[in-house]
Amino acid sequence: MNRKESLRSLQAFGLAVVAVALSGCLGTEPLQVASAAQTGCAPDQIEITNDQQTWGARAWVAWCGGKPYQCSGAGQTYSCKAVYEDKPNPPPAASSSAPRETRANAAAWSRYPFDVCGISAEFPSDPGTMRTDQAKMHIVDLPLAQSRGDLTLACSALPRTNKPAKALLDGAREGMLKAVRGKLVKETDVLGGREVLFDVQGQQALARLLVLGDKIIVATALPVSAMGTVTAKRFVTSVQAVE
């Protein structure tokens, strides 16, 4: 599924989640599991950077409690060794395909007023002009360099219904996953909605679904590996209602 096909599917559903062309390479979840036994951290506490693949082998850096471990594996055999025993440092930039947020670009973030949706959110640079599709879905997005992914913010009107917010969020989540042929990885209740981690063609995406009055709000970072978890998390959690 390419980016345009995914976008058309999502527009038909009425939710703003932009799927990009994905390479289909293996995600990092198996590496988190493989690293867990040798680093002492649970899989969901491990961050993977510098993931490199060659024929029949793979090498990566696993970050456990701020400490890097150089790992490698072939077949079902894996090994990890601590890189810095006494001086753990914050992870460096993973690679051009998975950059981490730095102090320089952190300072460039600014709050974007999305008045038509009654919200605002932070973007690392100007997302450009809002557009409205035929389904009256309002969308603004920030494509990453070299078409590696997108940060997307959107809203659409909810149908008139007596359904509780939980049912509306369930429907939004299921519709989103169906539209991009995604698989749910993790779901967490947040104030006013849900945070959803899901897999699309071997890459993970992070979305926050919120019910605000008569609107459904969707903030999506896809894929997480293209921007790093810090940037993805900062974006989806920055959404705020405005008076």
Secondary structure by P-SEA (a helix, b strand, c coil): ccaaaaaaaaaaacbbbbbccccccccaaaaaaaacccccccccccccccccccccbbbbbbbcccbbbbccccccbbbbbbccccccccccccccccccccaaaaaabbbbbcccccbbbbbcccccbbbbccccccbbbbbccccccccccbbbbbccccccaaaaaaaaaaaaaaaacccccbbbbccccbbbbbbcccbbbbbbbbbcccbbbbbbbcccccccaaaaaaaaacccccc
